[in-house]
Amino acid sequence: MADDLLSRHRAVLPDWLALFYQEPIEIVSGDGRRVTDSLGRTYLDFFAGILTNAVGYDIAEISDAVRAQLDSGVLHTSTLYLIRNQVELAERIAKLSGIKDAKVFFTNSGTEANETALMLATQFRHSDQVIALRNSYHGRAFATVGITGNRGWKASSLSPVKVSYVHGGYRSRGPFASFSDQDYVAACVDDLRDVLNVTTSGDVACMIAEPIQGVGGFNVPPDGMLGAFKEVLDEYGILFVADEVQTGWGRTGEHFWGIQAHGFVPDMMTFAKGLGNGLAIGGVVARPDVMDCLGASSISTFGGNPISTAGAKAALDYILEKDLQANAAKVGSQLINGLRDVSEEHPVVADVRGKGLMIGIELVGPDGRTPSPEAAARFMEHTKARGLLVGKGGLYGNVIRLAPPMTLTEEEAEEGLGILTESIVAVDKEIAG
């Protein structure tokens, strides 16, 4: 029984391990863009395992690739041996990255990928200083928590690096919220220069930034902002790390990598989530001089293992061959435009933002301004009751996050939009009342 599993979960797992919904669900099967829970209820999935099931559920091409590797009898060897799938996947990612002569290191998650990038940057630059965006999220390990700029996800004040935060993350609520795109970028660049002069010794290791903030609420900076940052960083020789854990593989629709909206090629990119379509895989792709800067030996026991890389190769093939980037752009626009039309009549929605199939709905109280985590919680219960799964995030826990599999059809987008509209109407009445 589902409630028995919940009590067992609470008995043996940490209290800080978050669960969605007043009555959490157990997902037991999936097909396409739909999942079914242990009580037999089927849902259209608009969160995709936190943007991870990028292609969808029960995809034959991916399952067949994993099954073929299983049938070989080799589930694991470690990086102490040659792994053909790993080499072939690395070759493809290196080429797709746009980084000249790029090298790739595979990990098991986005957190581990960002930890690796921080280790490389600090060693390469012989500095423990890092620049990050306010309201950022980069993982749940020691260094990545240290550079996360969101108190709700900052479990410890301790850190192996010294971090300075700059403006540019949460545009709609920052001090420059009323500025035009051009003035916003200029103000954020000025802030970066000031931070470098005031809070650092100048020899910073790197800046790390999400092209679109994920956990922070799908916040979208003006195109080119991070490129303007890069021009300043280049004056100091500071590396730029693009955290593409959520924005990679075409999800933003207009580009394959989110950083491409900012007009430059970074020194390093980290990736994970959608590449494995549910399999545990992440990694770093970097300039060769940066990747090769470590003076000690290192391995990864599970990173780049034969199973994960077999599935990831098949998932990447599917994304490219089916042009899911173009589909994300088309269906994402359908959702964003529809939601913006609805929001004009319902003040509980303060903002609809995003690119492609990475969409945030910011919910507020009756005054039309105050963040309302209550509205977000109610909204999630309404969408669940109507057969739609969505995510939640934001600095105040008041942003609904939509990130369906990139195979979402126009018909499914319309179905989801209908449920989202009904839920907005219902929550708007409840909050106003």
Secondary structure, 3 states (H helix, E strand, C coil): CHHHHHHHHHHHCCCCCCCCCCCCCCEEEEEECEEEECCCCEEEECCHHHHCCCCCECCHHHHHHHHHHHHCCCCCCCCCCCCHHHHHHHHHHHHHHCCCCCEEEEECCHHHHHHHHHHHHHHHHCCCEEEEECCCCCCCCHHHHHHCCCHHHCCCCCCCCEEEEECCCCHHHCCCCCCCHHHHHHHHHHHHHHHHHHCCCCCCCEEEECCCECCCCCECCCCCHHHHHHHHHHHHCCEEEEECCCCCCCCCCCCCCHHHHHCCCCCEEEECHHHHCCCCCEEEEECHHHHCCCCCCCCCCCCCCHHHHHHHHHHHHHHHHCCHHHHHHHHHHHHHHHHHHHHCCCCCEEEEEEECCEEEEEEECCCCCCECHHHHHHHHHHHHHCCEECEEECCCCCEEEECCCCCCCHHHHHHHHHHHHHHHHHHHHHHHC
